Amino acid sequence: MRQSMKWACSFLFVVLAVGSTAHAEATEPVPPHHSFTLESKALEETRRINVYTPPGYDTAKSTRYPVLYMPDGGLQEDFPHVATTVDTAIRAGEMRPLIVVGIENTERRRDMTGPTQVDEDRKIAPRVGGSAAFRNFIRDELMPQVRRRYRVTNETAIIGESLAGLFIVETFFLQPKLFGTYIALSPSLWWNGEELVRKAAERIKSRPDLRNTLYLSSADEESIVPAVTRLADTLRASSPAGLKWQYEPRPDLRHDNIYRSASPKVLRTWFAPEATHGKQ
């Protein structure tokens, strides 16, 4: 186990060094959007937020929309391709209209990781283990601001990959009511000796009233697949009836292309026009 963890951290140190910024080029087109900054007491810094609103938002004054939140949401990160995917699908009638809220990174590895007892984990960044503060920022500062600024329903979702996927799975277990739908692409569940996987059964058992949607996937990665597979086995054995979940292995994809390759189908599936889960 220790040897595999060392390999995972050594490999992912290189992969994650560029974070999701490697996914988006500086000149990548992005649909019309708004941006604003938010002074965060939880994080003690200023955060930049990018927001996509669906076609017709400005004229449909009485219509409210679900919100898809995304870490790695900067204009040089994953916001352009996610917003483009959503805009294209909505215009084609393949997806329900929704708002996309992208959270631009400052210290990605700090925000996306929880505490760890594994020395190798701590080597990926000067500061790690700040996921609780980042979650507080989303819950107590960002979400209220989005509700004030935009016409939204109570339906929320979150999407992310790699360390952002880790944050999403952690949030699902620790604060499941924060979002209705959780989409984690190749989540880095190796973090802290696979703590989220090891404690999954216990945490699921303590929440028999779960009514969320959880989607998990994994690319062709030795450091990712075993942990996600074990989590899926736990969900298969002990998930409550109200939890709607799916695990989709994608051995045809890699760590560096699963977000772009998988998200168009995933978003169209879970937010299809006929979908009713979580509608207000």
N, C-alpha and C positions, 0 to 999 in steps of 0.2 A: 504493500500500500504506500509506504513512504517513498519507495523508488518511483512508483507511478506518479505520485504527487509531485516529486521533484521534476520528473520529465514534463508533466503537465505545465508546471509553473515556468520552467525554462523555455518551453515552446511558446506558451501563451504570452510570456513577457515580450517576445518579439512581435507576435501577432497583435497584442493589445497595445503595443507601444504607440501605434498610430490611432488606436481606438476606432471609432466609427468614422473618423474623418477620412480614412482611406476609401470609404465607400462613395464619397461625393467629390467631384472635381470643382475647382474654384469657379468655373464658368458654367456649371450645370444649370439648365433652365429650371425655373420654379414658377408655379402658377401665382397669380396675384395673391398677396397676403398682407398682413399687418404685422408690425413688430412693436414691442414696448419693453421697457425695462422695469424691474421690480426690485426695490430695496428689501433685502431679506434679513430679518432679525435672527431667524433660525440658523442661517448660514453665515451671517455677518459679512455679506457681500452683495453686490448688485448682480442680478441675473437677467439675461436677455431672453425674451420669449417671442417666438414666431407663431403666427396664427393664420391658418387657412380657413376661409369660410366658403361654403358650397355655392354653386351657381344659383342665382335667385335670392341669395340671402338679403341683399340690400332692398329688394322690392317686396319680399314676403314678410311684411312687418309683424305679422301675428304668428309666424311659424317659429317654433323652437326646435333645437337640434341636439342630438347626442354629441358627446365630446370624446375624441380619441387623443389621449395624452401620449407623448413620446419623449423619453430621454434621448440623448444624442440628437437633439432637435435643432441644431444650428444650421445656418445656410451653407456651411462648409462640411456639414455632417450628413445625417440621414433625412433631414426635413425635405429637401427638394424631391427625392425620389418617392418618398411616402406621399407627400402632397400631390405629386403628379399622378401616382397610382390612384389615389382616392378621387381626384378630379376627373381623370379619364373614365373611371368606372361609373361615377355618378352620371356623367354626361351620356354614357352609353346605356343607362338604365340598368346597370348590373350591380348597383350598390345603393343603399339608402344614403341620402344626404347627411353629412355630419361635419363637425368642426374638428380640425386637427390643431393641437397645441403642442408646439415643439419647444423643449427646454434646452437651450444651448449650454454646452459644458463649460466649466471652469477647471475643476479638478475631478475628472471623470472617475478615476479609480477610488478616490475618497468617497464620492457620493454613491457609487454603485455597490460598495462592499460593506458587509457587516463586520463585527469584531471577528478576529481569528486567533487561534492558538498555534497556528502553523507558521514557523519562522520563514519558510519559503514564500508564503503568501505575502508577507510584509515587504518583501524585496521588490514587488512590482511598482511601488510608488513611495515617495517620502511620507505620504499620509494615506491611510486606509481606514476602513471601519466607520465611515460617516453616514451610512444608509439611513439610520434613524433620524438624523437631522434633516437629510434630504427629503425623507418622507414627511416630516413635520412641515417643511417648506411647501411641499405640494398640497398637503391637506389644509393647513392653516393660513397660508398666504396666497398661493397661486390659484387654487380652486375658487376661493371667494372672489378673487380679482376677476377671474374668467366669468363667474356668474354675474358680476356687476357690469362687465363690459359687453357681454355677448348674450344672445337669446339662446339659452341652453335648457335641455331637459335634465332630469336627474340621472339619465343613463350615461355611464362613463366606462371607458375602456383604456387600456394601456398596452403598448407594443414596444418591444425592444429585443436586442440580440446580444449574445456574449455576456459581458458583465452587466449590461442593462437587463438581459434576460434573468441573470441571477437576482438582481434587485426586484424584478417583477415577481419571481417565484417567492422570494422572501416576503414581499408585501402580501402576496396571496395567503401565506401561512400566518403572518403576524397581524395583519389588518385587512382581512378579506372584504370587509364592507367598503373599503375605500374606492374600489372599482367593481363594476359588474362583470367585465370581461378582461381576462389576463391572457396576453399572447406573448410567449417567451420562445424566441428562436435560438437554438443552440445555447441554452443558458449555461453559464460557467459554474455548474453545481459542484465542481471539485473544491470550491472555496471552503476553507476551514474544515478540511477532512470530510467533505460531503455532509456537513452538519444538517443541512436542510433535508437531505435524503434520509439520514439516520433518524431524524425526529419526525418524519412525515406522518407515520402511522399514528403516533401519539397525538400529534396536533390535529389530524383529521378526526380522530375519535372524540376529541374535546369539542368539536364543532359539528354536531350532527345536523344542524340546520343550514348548512352551506347551500346557497342558491346561486352560485357563481357559474361563469363559463371559464374554462381553463384550456388553452391550447399550448401544447409543447411540441417542439421538433428538434431534430439533431442532424447536423451535417456529418460527413465522413471524417470523424475526429476521434482518435483513441482516448483523448482526455475528456470528451464530452459524452459520448454514447453510453458507456456503462452506467454512469450516474443517472442520466435521464431515463434510461431503461429501467433501472431499479425504482426510480420514482414512479414511473408508469405502472410497474408491477404492484407497488403499494396502493396506488389509486384504484387499480383493477380489483384489488382484494378488499379494500376498506372504504372506498369513497361513498358518501351518503347519496341517497336517491336523488336529492335535489341538485347535486353538482353535475353539470354538463361538461365533459372533458374529452379531449382527444390527444393522443400522442402519434405523431407522424414522423417516422424516421425518413431522412432524405440522404441516403448514402451516395446519391448522384451529385450532391452539392458539397461545397467546401465552406470553411469558416468565413472566407472572404467574399463569398457570393450568395450565401443562403438568404440574407435579408432581401436583397434585390430580386432574387429568383423566386423565393417562396411567398413573399408578402402580397403580391397581386392576387394570387389565388386565395390565400388565407383571408384577406380582407373582404374579398367578394363573397366568400363562403359564410363568414360569420356576421357580415352586415348586408346580406342579400336583401333585395327589396321585400321579399315575402317573410323575412325573419321577424319573429315576434318576441324573442327573449329580451327581457329588460325594457321593452317599450313602455312609455309612460302613458 
